[in-house]
Amino acid sequence: MKQKAWAIHFIYAGIILLLAGGQMYAVESYQLTPSATKFLAHNVGPGPETTRGAINHFVVNSGAQVRETISLPNWVSWASLSAGVILAVHGGLLVARRK
């Protein structure tokens, strides 16, 4: 029973990666909201002690509606699609082997 539960998890993870890879392949770039851009500037980017970080913090905190645009490389979508196919097929084979 325990191995069958793992097989279902593999299938679901594969389906999620397939959907995410298809989305990343279809969309050229993602534009974040101003609040998400502000969050990324404060928590992920370079700190305010660096020159680039100080400029980022100044621009984001100036009150302007700044929106970050993220463009993913093409290989990310293909990697996600490939991993999704492998996981889904592996889960399907585990389910078929248990029957």
C-alpha positions in Angstrom: 0.0 0.0 0.0 2.8 2.4 0.9 4.5 2.0 -2.5 1.2 2.7 -4.3 0.9 6.0 -2.4 4.3 7.0 -3.5 3.4 6.1 -7.1 0.5 8.5 -7.0 2.7 11.2 -5.6 5.1 10.7 -8.6 2.2 11.0 -11.0 0.9 14.2 -9.4 4.4 15.8 -9.3 4.9 14.9 -12.9 1.5 16.5 -13.9 2.4 19.7 -12.0 5.8 19.9 -13.6 4.2 19.3 -17.1 1.7 22.1 -16.5 4.4 24.5 -15.2 6.7 23.7 -18.1 3.9 24.2 -20.6 3.1 27.6 -19.0 6.7 28.6 -19.0 7.1 27.6 -22.7 3.9 29.5 -23.7 4.7 32.8 -21.9 7.6 35.0 -22.9 8.0 37.0 -19.7 6.2 37.6 -16.4 5.5 41.1 -15.1 5.3 41.3 -11.3 3.0 43.5 -9.3 4.5 46.6 -7.5 4.1 44.9 -4.1 5.9 41.7 -5.4 8.6 43.9 -6.9 9.0 45.7 -3.5 9.2 42.4 -1.7 11.9 41.1 -4.0 13.9 44.3 -3.7 13.9 44.1 0.1 14.3 40.4 0.6 16.0 38.8 -2.4 18.1 41.4 -4.2 21.5 42.9 -3.2 21.5 44.6 0.1 21.3 48.4 0.5 25.0 48.6 1.4 25.9 47.9 -2.3 25.6 50.4 -5.0 23.0 48.4 -7.0 21.1 47.6 -3.9 21.0 51.2 -2.8 19.6 52.3 -6.2 17.0 49.4 -6.2 15.8 50.4 -2.7 15.7 54.1 -3.6 13.6 53.5 -6.8 11.2 51.0 -5.1 10.7 53.2 -2.0 10.3 56.4 -4.0 6.5 55.7 -4.5 6.7 55.0 -8.2 4.8 52.0 -9.5 7.8 50.0 -10.4 7.1 46.6 -12.0 9.8 43.9 -12.4 9.8 41.8 -15.6 11.2 38.3 -15.4 12.2 36.5 -18.6 13.1 32.9 -18.1 15.7 31.1 -20.3 14.2 28.6 -22.8 15.9 25.6 -21.2 13.9 26.0 -17.9 10.6 25.1 -19.6 12.2 22.1 -21.4 13.7 20.9 -18.2 10.4 21.1 -16.4 8.6 19.3 -19.2 11.2 16.6 -19.3 11.2 16.0 -15.6 7.4 16.0 -15.6 7.2 13.3 -18.2 9.8 11.2 -16.4 8.0 11.4 -13.1 4.6 10.7 -14.6 5.8 7.7 -16.5 7.7 6.4 -13.5 4.6 6.7 -11.3 2.5 5.0 -13.9 5.0 2.1 -14.2 4.9 1.7 -10.4 1.1 1.5 -10.3 1.1 -1.0 -13.2 3.8 -3.2 -11.5 1.7 -3.4 -8.3 -1.4 -4.7 -10.1 
